[in-house]
Amino acid sequence: MSRTAIISAVFLLASALPCAAQSASGQPAKPAVRHVAPKAAPTVMAQRAAPPAIQSNPFSSLFGKPAKAAPSTNLTAEQRALVEKINAYMSSTQVLNGDFVQVGPDGKKTQGTFYIQKPGKVRFEYDPPSPMELISDGQSVVVRDRNLATQDLYPLSQTPLRFLLAERVNLLRDTKLIGVYADDVFITAVVEETNGIVGTSRLMIMFSAKDMQLKQWTVTDPQGYDTTVAVYNLDSSKRPDPSLFRIDYTRNIQ
């Protein structure tokens, strides 16, 4: 799996990061700095439960078109209450560990494990044969290739992860929220980010209507391609090992 695919799938959990990872031609752009990281053996994965079924995108008609949902300033009282529930859940969840399954635009599935510790820290490890990892230490984000022992570096402040990993989350203040919906199964929010170079991307993020747990998100890029990530086996009580979020800044590739 390419670095661009991983950046799109994970960074865009919160909003649209192709603007940080692609050039106007749509090709991966050169990151600010590239580093060499020490080679490490792939993590030995424990046996995990079967991943959940990926939910279809019930709001696909919203993507690639001008927003038809009410802007955040015109949300109903019921919709604002839903947003407050999302804000409260995301703000109260200071640590979160679990497994994920990702489905790319080509239908290919990959799996792995993730760890979040606020403020600012996250790690996504993709299972072999993928050698990729994404790590934020609170200041920078790297996409690391274990096989090649390289990592591409991005400032956290220039990625949408900045508000996802904030101690307090406010979708109305920190994002362009274009819609919020609820049924008996899911509470769903749709946010949009427009970049003058790459265009408009959208994120659909889904929570359980029963207990507000995060379930999945779908990112639709400016070309209309979906990448979906579903999370499961969630644990919001265990604090991750701090070493999971360390980035080696010492060896640079010119």
C-alpha positions in Angstrom: 0.0 0.0 0.0 1.3 3.4 -1.0 2.1 6.2 1.5 -0.5 8.4 -0.3 -3.2 5.8 0.4 -2.3 5.6 4.0 -2.2 9.3 4.4 -5.6 9.6 2.8 -7.1 6.9 4.9 -5.8 8.0 8.3 -5.1 11.8 8.1 -8.5 12.2 6.6 -10.2 10.7 9.6 -10.7 14.3 10.6 -10.8 16.0 7.2 -9.1 16.1 3.8 -5.3 15.8 3.8 -4.6 15.1 0.1 -3.8 18.9 0.1 -0.8 18.0 2.3 0.2 14.9 0.4 -0.5 15.7 -3.3 0.5 18.2 -5.8 -1.8 20.0 -8.3 -1.1 17.1 -10.8 -2.5 14.6 -8.3 0.9 13.0 -7.8 2.4 12.6 -4.3 4.2 15.8 -3.4 7.7 15.9 -1.8 7.3 16.0 2.0 9.0 18.6 4.1 11.8 16.2 5.2 12.5 12.6 4.7 14.2 10.6 7.4 15.8 7.1 7.7 14.5 5.1 10.7 16.2 2.1 12.2 14.9 -1.1 10.7 12.5 -2.9 13.0 10.9 -6.4 12.8 7.2 -6.3 12.1 5.1 -6.5 15.2 3.9 -10.0 16.0 0.1 -9.7 15.9 -2.1 -11.4 18.4 -5.1 -13.3 17.2 -7.9 -10.8 16.8 -11.6 -11.1 16.4 -13.1 -11.0 12.9 -13.4 -7.4 11.6 -16.9 -5.9 11.3 -18.7 -5.7 8.0 -18.0 -2.4 6.2 -21.2 -0.3 6.1 -22.2 1.2 2.8 -22.0 4.9 2.4 -25.6 6.1 2.8 -24.7 9.6 1.9 -22.7 9.0 -1.3 -24.9 11.4 -3.2 -23.4 14.2 -1.2 -19.9 13.6 -2.4 -18.5 15.3 -5.5 -21.4 17.7 -5.6 -22.2 21.0 -4.0 -23.4 20.5 -0.4 -27.2 20.1 -0.2 -27.2 19.5 3.6 -27.8 22.4 5.8 -24.6 24.3 6.8 -23.7 24.3 10.4 -25.3 27.7 11.0 -28.7 26.3 9.9 -28.7 23.0 11.9 -31.9 22.2 13.7 -32.0 21.9 17.5 -32.0 18.1 17.1 -28.9 18.2 14.8 -27.1 20.5 17.2 -27.8 18.0 20.0 -26.3 15.2 17.9 -23.2 17.3 17.3 -22.9 18.0 21.0 -23.0 14.2 21.6 -20.2 13.7 19.1 -18.2 16.5 20.6 -18.6 15.1 24.1 -17.6 11.5 23.1 -14.5 12.7 21.2 -13.5 15.1 23.9 -14.0 12.5 26.7 -12.0 9.8 24.9 -8.4 10.7 25.8 -7.0 7.3 25.0 -8.3 4.7 22.4 -6.7 1.5 21.2 -8.1 -1.1 18.8 -8.0 -2.9 15.5 -9.0 -1.5 12.1 -9.9 -2.8 8.6 -9.4 -0.5 5.6 -11.0 -0.8 2.2 -9.5 1.3 -0.6 -11.1 2.6 -3.8 -10.0 -0.6 -5.5 -11.8 -2.8 -2.9 -8.5 -4.1 -1.5 -8.7 -4.7 2.3 -5.8 -4.2 4.8 -5.9 -4.6 8.5 -3.9 -3.4 11.5 -3.8 -2.0 15.0 -4.1 1.6 16.2 -3.3 3.6 19.3 -4.4 7.1 20.3 -3.3 9.2 23.2 -4.3 12.8 23.5 -3.1 15.4 23.0 -1.5 14.8 19.6 -0.3 11.2 19.6 -1.5 8.4 17.3 0.0 5.3 15.8 -1.5 3.1 13.0 0.3 -0.2 12.3 -0.6 -2.1 9.2 -0.4 -5.9 9.4 2.2 -7.7 7.2 2.7 -7.9 4.3 2.2 -4.1 4.4 5.3 -2.5 5.9 3.6 0.8 6.7 3.1 2.7 9.9 1.7 6.2 10.6 2.9 7.9 13.8 2.3 11.3 15.5 4.3 12.3 18.5 2.3 15.4 19.2 4.4 17.7 17.0 5.0 15.8 13.8 3.4 13.0 11.8 5.5 10.4 9.9 4.5 7.7 7.4 7.1 5.0 7.9 8.1 2.1 5.7 9.6 -0.7 7.9 11.1 -2.5 5.0 12.9 0.5 3.5 13.6 2.0 6.9 12.4 5.4 5.6 9.8 7.9 6.9 8.1 10.9 5.4 7.6 13.8 7.8 4.8 16.3 8.1 4.0 19.0 10.7 1.0 17.9 12.8 -0.2 21.6 12.8 -0.6 21.4 9.0 -2.8 18.3 9.1 -6.4 17.7 10.1 -5.2 15.5 12.9 -4.6 18.7 14.8 -8.2 18.8 16.0 -8.9 15.1 16.1 -6.1 14.7 18.6 -7.0 17.8 20.5 -8.0 17.4 24.1 -11.3 19.1 23.3 -13.1 18.6 20.0 -15.7 21.1 18.6 -17.0 20.2 15.1 -18.9 23.4 14.7 -15.9 25.5 15.5 -13.1 23.4 14.0 -14.6 22.0 10.8 -16.9 22.8 8.0 -19.8 20.6 9.1 -22.2 20.2 6.3 -24.6 17.6 7.7 -25.4 15.4 10.7 -27.8 12.5 10.6 -29.2 9.8 12.9 -31.1 6.5 12.7 -31.6 3.6 15.0 -28.1 2.3 14.3 -25.7 5.2 13.6 -25.1 8.9 14.3 -23.3 10.3 11.2 -21.5 13.6 10.6 -20.2 14.8 7.3 -17.5 17.5 7.1 -15.9 19.1 4.1 -12.6 20.8 3.4 -11.7 22.7 0.3 -8.2 23.3 -0.9 -7.4 25.6 -3.8 -4.9 23.1 -5.3 -6.6 19.7 -5.0 -10.3 20.6 -4.7 -12.9 19.5 -2.2 -12.8 16.4 -0.1 -15.4 15.1 2.4 -15.4 12.9 5.4 -18.3 10.8 6.7 -17.7 9.6 10.3 -20.1 7.2 11.9 -20.8 6.4 15.6 -23.0 3.9 17.3 -26.4 5.3 18.1 -26.5 3.0 21.1 -23.3 4.0 23.0 -21.6 6.6 20.8 -18.5 4.5 20.1 -16.6 5.3 16.9 -17.5 2.7 14.2 -16.1 3.8 10.9 -15.2 6.7 8.6 -15.3 7.2 4.8 -13.1 9.7 3.0 -14.1 10.8 -0.5 -11.3 12.5 -2.3 -11.8 15.3 -4.9 -12.0 12.7 -7.7 -14.9 10.9 -5.9 -12.9 7.8 -4.7 -13.9 6.4 -1.3 -11.5 5.0 1.3 -13.3 3.4 4.3 -11.8 2.5 7.7 -13.8 0.5 10.3 -12.6 0.2 13.9 -13.4 -2.5 16.4 -12.1 -4.2 19.7 -11.9 -0.7 21.1 -10.4 0.0 24.5 -10.6 3.5 26.0 -9.1 2.6 29.4 -5.6 1.3 28.7 -2.9 4.0 28.2 -0.5 3.0 25.4 3.2 2.6 25.9 4.8 6.0 25.3 7.5 4.4 23.1 4.8 3.7 20.4 4.8 7.4 19.6 8.5 8.1 19.3 9.9 9.5 16.0 13.6 9.3 15.1 14.6 12.7 13.8 18.3 12.0 13.8 19.1 10.6 10.3 18.0 12.6 7.3 17.9 11.7 3.6 18.9 14.8 1.5 
